[in-house]
């Protein structure tokens, strides 16, 4: 069975980020792809402890035993990933950054990737600022660093000028809703 894991880094389970991730999920499911959605905020994940267990033993495994083991397992079993995060203070949320930091086992000391390049990843970012380019540099850096693991970056969406309950709801922005759906539909193509 083909499966994609969606990682949602927003603390809000009904905010713009989750709504767009839901559209990507709909696009995936309409292709017959099973989806496992993980809300990073619900997990107990410690930051990387810099113990170098993964490097000393040359393994794509982490010595820290917490909920990240579940996420690593899902990633390894999945045919693709989608990562959705709001932008807080010019970067992804702390929850999303924790996930990224714990990707350390998937990069060797010489920066060689340890995940197969056949696994694709797409990203959904939401921000309340109206300038779509405002946080483009940290967003591109985040995607580049995730790509160092071997994941092939397929696509991304920066949905801007959003703020649940304050600004026009994302559900009324056809461009963002359609793009998120298409990203799910096309992730594994």
C-alpha positions in Angstrom: 0.0 0.0 0.0 1.2 3.5 -0.9 1.3 5.8 2.1 2.3 9.4 2.7 2.9 11.0 6.1 1.8 14.6 6.7 3.5 16.3 9.6 1.6 19.3 10.9 3.8 21.7 12.9 1.0 24.1 14.0 -0.3 24.1 17.6 -3.8 24.9 16.1 -5.7 21.9 14.9 -8.2 23.9 13.0 -6.1 26.8 11.7 -5.0 27.7 8.2 -2.0 25.3 8.2 -4.2 22.4 9.2 -6.9 23.3 6.6 -4.3 23.4 3.8 -2.8 20.2 5.0 -6.3 18.7 4.9 -6.6 19.8 1.2 -3.3 18.1 0.4 -4.6 15.0 2.3 -7.8 15.1 0.2 -5.7 15.2 -3.0 -3.6 12.2 -1.8 -6.6 10.1 -0.8 -8.4 10.7 -4.1 -5.3 9.1 -5.7 -5.9 6.0 -3.5 -2.9 6.9 -1.2 -3.2 6.2 2.5 -2.4 9.1 4.7 -1.0 9.3 8.2 -1.3 12.8 9.7 0.9 13.6 12.7 0.4 16.7 14.8 3.9 17.4 16.1 2.4 19.5 19.0 0.8 16.4 20.4 4.1 14.5 20.7 6.8 14.5 23.4 10.0 15.1 21.4 13.3 16.2 22.9 15.8 18.2 20.9 18.9 16.5 19.5 21.2 15.7 22.4 24.4 15.9 20.2 25.4 12.4 21.6 26.5 11.4 18.1 25.2 7.9 18.6 23.9 7.9 15.0 27.3 9.0 13.7 29.5 6.8 15.9 27.4 3.8 14.8 26.8 4.9 11.3 23.1 4.3 11.6 19.9 6.2 10.6 18.6 5.7 14.2 18.5 8.0 17.2 19.5 7.0 20.7 17.0 9.4 22.3 13.8 7.3 23.1 10.8 9.5 22.7 7.9 10.0 20.3 10.3 10.8 17.5 10.8 7.0 17.1 7.2 6.8 15.9 7.8 9.7 13.4 11.1 8.1 12.1 9.3 4.8 11.6 6.4 6.5 9.7 9.0 8.3 7.6 10.8 5.2 6.7 7.6 3.3 5.8 6.1 6.2 3.8 6.5 6.7 0.1 6.5 10.5 0.6 6.1 13.3 3.1 4.3 16.6 3.4 5.4 19.1 6.1 3.1 21.9 7.0 4.1 24.7 9.4 3.1 28.3 10.1 5.9 30.8 10.1 6.6 32.2 13.6 9.3 34.8 14.0 10.6 34.3 10.4 10.9 30.5 10.7 9.0 27.3 11.1 7.4 26.6 14.5 9.5 25.2 17.3 7.6 21.9 16.9 8.7 21.7 13.3 12.2 22.7 14.1 12.4 19.9 16.7 11.5 17.5 14.0 14.1 18.9 11.7 16.8 18.8 14.3 16.0 15.1 15.0 16.6 14.4 11.3 20.3 14.4 12.2 20.6 10.6 11.9 19.7 10.9 8.2 22.8 12.9 7.3 26.3 11.4 7.5 29.2 13.4 8.9 30.2 14.3 5.3 26.6 15.4 4.6 25.8 12.4 2.5 22.1 11.6 2.6 20.8 8.5 4.2 17.2 8.5 3.0 16.5 7.3 -0.6 16.0 10.1 -3.1 12.9 8.3 -4.3 11.1 9.7 -1.3 9.5 13.1 -2.1 8.6 15.8 0.3 6.4 18.9 -0.3 5.9 21.8 2.1 3.1 24.1 3.1 3.9 27.3 4.9 1.4 29.8 6.3 2.1 33.3 7.4 0.1 36.3 8.6 2.3 38.8 6.7 1.0 40.1 3.4 4.4 40.0 1.6 4.9 36.5 0.3 8.6 37.1 -0.1 9.3 38.4 3.5 10.4 35.0 4.9 11.5 33.4 1.7 15.2 33.1 2.7 14.6 31.1 6.0 11.9 29.0 4.2 14.3 28.1 1.4 17.0 27.3 4.0 14.7 25.0 5.9 13.7 23.1 2.7 17.4 22.8 1.7 18.4 21.4 5.0 15.5 18.8 5.0 16.7 17.9 1.4 20.2 17.1 2.7 18.6 13.9 4.2 18.0 12.6 0.7 14.4 13.6 0.5 13.6 15.1 -2.9 11.9 18.4 -2.5 8.9 18.3 -4.9 6.9 21.5 -4.3 6.0 24.1 -1.8 3.3 26.7 -1.0 3.7 29.9 0.9 0.2 30.9 1.9 0.4 34.5 3.0 -1.8 37.2 4.6 -3.6 34.6 6.8 -4.5 34.8 10.4 -7.3 32.5 11.6 -10.1 34.5 13.2 -8.6 37.9 12.2 -8.1 37.9 8.4 -10.1 36.3 5.5 -10.2 32.6 6.2 -7.9 30.4 4.0 -11.0 28.5 2.9 -12.0 31.6 0.9 -8.7 31.7 -0.9 -9.2 29.4 -4.0 -5.6 29.8 -5.1 -4.2 28.5 -1.9 -6.8 25.8 -1.4 -6.4 24.5 -5.0 -2.6 24.6 -4.8 -2.6 22.5 -1.5 -4.9 20.0 -3.1 -2.7 19.8 -6.2 0.4 19.3 -4.2 -1.2 16.3 -2.5 -2.6 14.9 -5.7 0.8 15.3 -7.5 3.3 14.5 -4.7 4.1 10.9 -5.9 3.8 11.6 -9.6 
